[in-house]
Amino acid sequence: MNTDDGIRTIEVDEPGGTGVRLSVAAAGICGTDVQFAGIGMTGFVYGHEFAGVDDTGRPYFVEPTIYGGECEECRSGNPQRCIEPNHGNLGVFSDGGMAEAIVVPDYTLLALPPQLDVKDACLIEPGSVAWHAVRRAQVQPGERVLVVGGGTIGLLAAAAAQNHGFDVDVDTRHRHQLAAAEQLGFGKPSDAYDVVIDAAGSDSSLARSAEAARRGGRIVTLGVYLDKMPIPGSAISQVKELTYINSIAYGRHDGVREVEEVASMLARRPDIAQTLITHRFPIEDAREAFRVAADRGAGAIKVVIEP
């Protein structure tokens, strides 16, 4: 939990309330968690990327979206856009999975395929964010795809595009990210692209995305912009007639949960987790885990806390 003294491991009350109690097996540190810690946000247990086991030992991933289920957005398969008063996200202003145990609504649970280790299943959440962005891009056969950003989300976006049968390149900043991209079979940037996914969320990544897009191309803004989104002006965006597509979280389509599709992808490809999860820490070392997660230049891609 983030406290007035920074990230610390503390004793909290046994979780209660209505729902299913899980013993948490692993919780990933997201860039959002690092941002929260950096601005000193306190008052709740972090962690929206997590998985665990119930009292019978059955493993589950937890889809952290809390929604009402009755509004038009929910009924259309977009619970991430729920407009009901009780909508929210576990681990974002409410207690999440960076704890030994948690009680969650039963509708958040996803039973894991046997081939996917519960300690790797925390990747389903960022993988679903990436998967949703690829679907939003509506990539067509023969189109070229570039992902800008070689962190967890960027590499999972490339994996999702590859899973859909598309050739994909990744524009990375750090040497260890390039090594991971090559290990997973992604190419290096070249020429112009029909679809560019900005998975870094910075002024420079958005400028790079616009530069790399062909005329008439599409840019999916997957990186998190907390204030304004610095879209390049007429010299690039308007002259090229670029289309910008926003993407947030994940939902359902044709009655299928996107988290379930990502779980299947990770089960088929254990090399993704083996490549992306670079560090694992016990919960007692949470402060060090956050320090490592914040230092991308030190070789971290996905840092995981294992309670």
N, C-alpha and C positions, 0 to 999 in steps of 0.2 A: 504494500500500500504506500502511496505517496503521503508523506507527513510533513509537518513544518521543518523536520530535519532531513527532508529528502526521502528517497526510496528506502524503506525499511521493511523487515519481516516482523510482524507483530501478531500477538494472540487476539483473535476475534471470537465472538460468540458462535456457537454451533449454528449452522444455517437452519432456518425454520420456514414456515409457510407451506402453502399448498404446491405440490408438484413432485418431481422425482429427484431424489437425492443421488448425486454422483460424487464419487471420489475422483478428483481431477488427476489425470495421468500426465498431461502436458499442456502448457499454455504458451503460445507464441507471443513475442514482443513485437507489436506493430509500430510503424513509424508514428502513428497517432498517439500511442502510449508514450513514446519518447517525447513527442511534442507536449503532451499533457504534463509530463514530469518536468520538462524544461520551463514551463510557465507556472509551475507550482500548484497545479490543480489537485485538490485534496477532497476527502469526504466520502470516497467509495473505493472499492477494490477494483483495480484495473483488470483487463484481460477479456477480450472479445473473440480471441482465437483459441479455442480449447476443446478438449475431449476428455472423457473419463469413463468409469465403469459404475454400473448400478450395484445395488446390494447383492445381486445374484452373480456379479462378475461379468455381465454382458457389456461390451464396449459400445460407446456412443460418441458421435460428434454432436456438439450443440450449435444449432443455428441461432445466433444471438439476437436476431430481430424479434422484438416484442410488438405485437400488433393486435388490433381488435378483430379483424376478419370480416367485418360487416360493411365497410365503406366500399365505394366503387373501385378504388385502387386495389384493395385486398382481393375483392372478387375477381378482378381482371388479372390476378397473378403478380401484382406488384406490392407485396406487403412492406417493402422498403420505402414506399411512398405513402404509407398509411396516414390518413388525416384524422383518425380518431384520437381522443384525448390521452389514451393510455399507451400510445405507441412509443417506442424507444429502442434501446440497445443494451443488452447486458454488457457490463464493462465500460459503458459510456454514461456517466452520471448515475449509474446504478451498479451494484456489486457484480463483478464478473468472475472469471475463472482463475485468477492468480491466487488461489487458495487451495487448501487441502480438500475442501468439499464445498458443494454448492447445491441449492435446490432450484430446479428450473421447470418451467411449464412443459408438460409432456409433448406439446406440439413442436417444441424446438428440437426434439431428439431425432437423430438419424442413426439407425443401426449400421454398424460398419461392415463392409465386406470382409470376409475372413483373411483375405490377402493383405489388408491394410492394417499395419500396427497402430494401436491406439496412440502410441507416443509420437507417431508421425501425422496423426489425423488433424492436428491443429492447423495443418497446411490447407485443409479444405476451405477454411474461411477466406484467406487471401486468394486462394485458387478460384473461388467462386466470384470474388470481385473481378478478377481477371477474365474469367469465363464470360461473365455478363458483358464486359466491355467488348469482347470479340463478337458476341451475338449482336450487340448494339451497332457494331460497325457494318454488319451485313456484307461481309466479304464475299465476293463472287469468284467462281472458278477462273483461274488465270490471273487474278489480281495479286500484286506484290504487297507484302506487309512488312512494316518496320516497327519495332518497339524501341522507344527512346527511354533508357533507364534499365540498369542491370541489377536492380535490387530484387527482393522477393516477388513483388507484384509484377515487375517487368518480365522476369524470367517465367513466371507462371502464365502471363499473358501470351508469351511466345509459345509455351507448351500447349496452351488452349488452342491457339491458331494452328499449330502443328497437328494437334489432335483432330482438328476439323479438315485436315488434308491440305493445308496451305504451306507454301514455303515461306519462312519468316527469318528476318535478320534482326539483330539486336545491337543497338548503339549503347555501349557501356562506357563508364567513366573510369573504373578501377580495373587493375590487372586481374584480380581474383574473380571479378564479375565476368570478364572476357573468358577466362578459363572455364567458368561454370557454363557459360553460353555455348562454348565450343564442345564441352563434354556432353551437353544435351542435344547437340546436333543443329544448333542455330548458326546462321551465317553472319558475316560482317556487312556493314552498310555499303551500298553501292548504288549509284544512279538515283532515280526518282521512284516514289512509291504511291500506289493507289490509296492505301490506308496506312496512317501513322498513328500509333498509340502512344500518347505521352504518359508514361508511367512514373515520371520523376517529380512532377509538380513544382517546377521552378521557372523563373523567367527564361533561363537559358535553354531548358528542355522544350519549352513551348516554342521558342524561336527556332530551335533546331528542327522541331517537328514541322513547322511551316516551311522551312528551307528544304526539307527532304521530301515533302509532298509534291506530287506532280500537279500540273494544272488541272483543276476540277477534282482534286483529291479530297479525301475525308480525314479529319483528325479527331480521334477520340481522346477527350481529356479525362484521363483516369487518375492522374496525380491530384493530391489534395491542395486546393488553394483556399486558404482561410480568409483572405480578403478579396482583392480584385484579381481577375484572370488577365494577365498581360498579353492579350492576343496581338500579334504583329499587325501593323496597319496596312495602308493601301499599297505600299511598295511590294508586299508579298501576298497577304491574304486576299485582298480585293482583286489584284491583278490576276492571281491564279484562280479566283473564284473558289476558294476553299470552303468546305462545309465543316463546321465544328459540332461534334456530338458529345453531349455530357453523359456520364455513366456513374452510377452510384450503387454500391452494394450488389444485390442479387435478388432473384425472385423465383418465379415459376413460368413455364411456357408449355402449352399443350398438356397441362396437368402434371408436369414433371418438375421436381425441385432441382434447381441448378446445383445445389450442394450435393445432391445425389449423383449427378453427372460427374462432378469433380472428384467425388470419392471413388467412383469407378475408374477414372483416369489415373489417379494416384495408385490404386490397387494394381492396375495393369503395368504401371511404370514406377517401380520402386526406386529407380535411379533418380527420379525427381527429388524425393525426400532426401536421399543419400547425398545429393549435390547441394541442395538449398539449405538444409539444416546444418549449419557450420559449428554451432556452439550449443551445448546443453548445460544448464546449471541447476543445482538443487535450490529449493525455494529460499533456503537460508542465505544463499549468495545472490539474492535478487538485486541488491545495489550494484554488484559487479556485473551482473547480467545486463542491466540497463546501461552501464558505462560502455560495455562492449558493443551493444546494439546501436549506441549513438555514434560509434566511431567506425564508419564504413571503410575508411582507409586502412583499418587494422585487419581486414580480411573477413569480416562478418557479413553474412547474407541474412539468414534467419537465426535468431537467438531464441532458444526455448527454455522455459522454466519448468522443471519437473517436481511438483510437490511431493 
